[in-house]
Amino acid sequence: MTAEAGLPFRYVQELRAVQASQLKPLLEEETRNWRARLHWDFTSSAELVTKYVNMRALEGLALIAGAEVAGYCYWVVEEHKALIGDLYVREKWRSAESESQLLNEAYSLLSRPGALRAMGIRRVESQLMQLGSMEALTFPEEHAPVRYARLFMLAPLDRTARFRALAPDAATELRAWDPAYMDGTAELITASYDRHVDSLLNDQYCSVSGATRFLRNIINFPGCGEFDRHASFVAVNAAGDVLGCVVATRIAAGTGHIAQLCTAREQFGRGLGYELLRRALVALERAGCREVSLTVTASNLRARRLYDRMGFREIHRFQALIWPEL
């Protein structure tokens, strides 16, 4: 939807200057859109945004139109990178111009010399699923991001009984998730994504410490839904090495989400990824989920073939925007 002609002049200000009450209409609309577009209950995330805005503790920008907050974005900084966690412009003001304005102003703040020196930022990442004008976003040529197409996929959970169980080889055992596997799973993720396109999107995959933070974020925070340990599994060998993992969450009362699925490279083509995913789907269905979602990079054809086989279909397309070197 494009912005209506004659609406009040828009300007950007720091999110710290905005009252949480001013954000309420925006967050209510965004919550409705997450549910309608992605079958995702955004309530917990909206509550966290409200909490940190009330505390003046959320770094970001607000797009102001007259007396209303027309849009917002926020970011978090960890080690050497900034992650733009969300950007949403209300339907009344949504346009390529308004979304580009927020993104460009955010990047300008994060890449200014003072920020680089004070926070050590060398990289900016974003995977924003609620942009309305993705293809029409504009950026100054000197700091245009690298774009990667991503798919949001959904599958019904009324057909899991049709998927045949595959027994792993005699040296491999599938086990329920346990925190004791955290380190081994982080090592697996780092090795599995080495030279993989997804390591260009998320540099947490490039180190064991980064992969550990990635897993802890899934388990402890609602950004990818509520962690479901009963639908999360690891595959280990006799020495206790983690050869594969599937990490599942709940993003709505009847909707599960596969937040991570990977196997060791020597397991490619042996059915381990299939069996880990199958077990997660069965567990989610038994827990009352009617459907399950996941995201995948469009160019990751090997993963997409598996998801197609398991009944996943694309319902939304978005982009990862990466500014790799500031």
N, C-alpha and C positions, 0 to 999 in steps of 0.2 A: 504494500500500500504506500502511496506517495503522500507527502505532507500536503495539507490543504493550503491553498493560496490565501494570503491575508492574515495568517496566524501571527501571533506576537513574535517579535525579533528574538532569535535564540542566541544565547551566549553560554560559555562554559565557565564553571567555577569549581573550586576544590570541594570534594565530597564532604570534607570535615566541616564545611560551612552550612551543610544541609541538616535540617531536623529530620529525625526518623519519621515523624508524622507526615512530612512532605513527600516522603518516598512511598507511603502506604498505597496510594492508588496505582503507582507504577508496579510495585511488587505484587499487588493483587492481580493486575492484568497479566504480568509475566507468569505468575503461577497458573493462571487459566491456560495460557498458551503452551506452557510445558506439558500440561495434561493433555490438551487437545492435539498437539503436534507430535509429541514423543511418548505419550502415555506415562509421564513421569510426574510424581508428586514432588513439587519444588518447595513445599511448605517449610521443611527443615532448613533448607538453604536460605529462604527468605527470612526466616526467624534469626539466623546467624547474621545476615546482613544488617537487619534491624538492630540487633544487639550491639554490633561493633560500630554502627553509625551513631547509636546513642552514646557510646563510649568515646566518640571522636577518634576511633582507633583503626578506621578502614581507609587505606590510601586509595584515592580514585578521583573521578570527576563527575560532575552533574551537568547535564544540559538543561538550561533554564529557558522557559518560554513564558513570558509574562510572570505570573505568580506561581506557575506550576513547574514541577520537575518533569521534563519531557523525556529524559533518558539519563542513563548513568553507566559508568564502567568502574571497575575496581581492579586492583592488582596486589599481588603479594611478591615479596622479594626473598629469595632464598639463595644463599651463597652468591654465585656470579650471575644469576638470571632473574628477570622479572616475568611473572606469569600473569597475564590478563585473565582473571578468573571468570568474568562475566561482562557482557555489554548488552544493554537492552534499551531500545527506544520505543516509546508508546506508539500505538498504531496511528494516533492522530497526527503525530509528527514524524513518523518513520519514513525515511527516504535514504537514498545513497549518500546524499549530501550530509544529513545529520549523523549517520553512522560513521561516515568517513571523518567528519569533524571530530567526533569523540576519539576515534582510533588515532588520528594524526596528532591530536593534542596530547593524548596519553603517551605516545611514542616520543614526542618532543620533550616532555617532562622527564621521561625515563632515560633519554639519551643525552641530556644536557651535561656538560662537563662536571658540574657540581655533583650530580647524581652518580656519575661514573666514578668519581673519586671517593665520594662518601660511602657509597654502597657497593662499589666494585661490580656494577652491572656490566656484563659483556654481551648479553643475549636477551631477547624478548620473545616469549612464546604465547600463543593463544589458540584455543579451539572453541570458537563461539558458535553455539548451536541455535541461537535465536536471532541471528542477523536476518533482516528481511531483504537486503539488497546486496547479497554476497558477490555476485558477478560484476556489479556496477560500482563497487568501492573504488575510490581513487586515492592515490598516494603520490607525494612528490617523487620524482624519478630518482632522486639521490637516496631516498630511504624507503623504497618499495619493498614489501616483505616477499619472501618466497612462499608460494601457495601450494598446498597439497590437498587434493580432493579426498574427503572422508565420507563414509556412508553410515547412516544409522539404520540398523536392520532389526526386524521384529519377526518372531516365530510364534505360532500357537503351540500350546502345550497339551494338545489332545491327541498326539500321535507318537508319544515317546515309546509306547509299547511296541511300535513297529520297528524300532531301531534295535538291531541284534547286538547283544553284548559281545565284546571282544575280550578274551582273556589275554592279559599281558604275557610276555615270555616268562619262563620260569625264574629268571633272575630279577624280575621287576614286580613290585607290589604296590597296589593303589591303596592309599590310606586317607582317612579324614584329615582335614587341616588341623594343625596344631602349631602354636607359636614357636615350638622347638624347630620348626622347619623354616623359620624366617630367613636365617642366614643362607641356607642352602638354596632357597627359592630366589633370593636376591642374586646369588651367584649364577643360577640358571638363567634368569632374565638377562643379565649382562652378557653372558656367552651366547644366548639364543638370538639376541638382537644385534650382535656385532655385525656391522656393515649392512644392516637391515634398514629399509626406508623409515621405519618407525623410530629408529634412534636419531634420525634427523628432525623428527617432530618433537620428541621428548628426550632431552639429553640426560634425564635420570636413568635411562636405560644404558648409558655409557659407562657407568661405574657401579660397583657393588654398594657403595654408600648411597648413591642416588636411587638405585633400585630398592634399597631398604626403606628410604623415605617414601618412595612411591607406594610400596605395600602398606606401610604404616598409615599413610593418608587414606587409603581405601578402607582399612580396618577401623580406623579411629574417627574419621570425619565423614559427613554426609554428602560430600561432593559427587561421589559415584553411587549414592544410595547407602542403605544400611547393610553392613557386612553380614552375610549369612554363612556362618562357619559350617552348618550342616550340609550345604550345597557346594562346599569348596573342598578340593582334594589335591593331593600330591601323589606322584609316582616316584618311588625310591628303589634303588638297587640294594644288593646285599650289604654293600659297604655304607649304606645310609645316604648316598648321594641323591639329590633331587634331580630326576630326569624329566619331570613334567609337572605342570600345575594348572589348575583352573580355580579362579577366585570369583565367587558369585556374590551379588548383593540383591537387595530388594529396593526398587525405586518407586513402588506404589503397592497398595494392598494386594493386588492381584498380578503384579508384574515383577519378574525377576530381571536381573541384568548380569551379563558376563563381563566383568571388569578386566579380566586377564585370562588368557589361555596361551600357553607356550610349552614347547618340549625341547629337549636337547636336540641338536642338529642330527646326531646319529640315529635319532628316533624318527626322523622325517620319513613318511611313507609307510610306517609300520602300524598305523592305526591307534597309536597312543593318544594323540590329540583328539581323535574321534571319541575314544572311550572315556577320556576325562570329561569332554563336553557332554556326552550322553548321560553320564552319571550325574552331572550337575543339573541337567534338564529334568531327569527323573526325580531328583531330590526336590527341586523347586516345584514340580507338579504335585508331589506328595504333600508339600507344605501349603498347598492351596493356590499357587500361582496358575493363572490361565494363559500367560504369555511370557515371553522372555526377549530381551533386546541385547544388542551389542553394537559396538562401532568398529569399523575396519577401514584401513586406508584403501582407496579405490585401486591402487596399483598392486596391492597384495593379493595376487590372483590365486595363489595356493590356498590361503586362508578362505578366500571367497568361495572357492569350489567346495570346501568342507561345509561352510555355512549354507550354501545353496542346497547341498545334499541333506542338511538337517532341517530344512524348511524355512530358513530365514529369507526374508524379502526386504528390499530397500524401501523405507518409508520417508526418508529425509536425506538430503545431501548437504554437506556443509564443508568448510575449509579450515585447515590448520594454517595459520599465518605465522611465519617465523622470520624474525630479524636475527640472523645467526651471529653477526660480528659487529659490535658497535664501535 
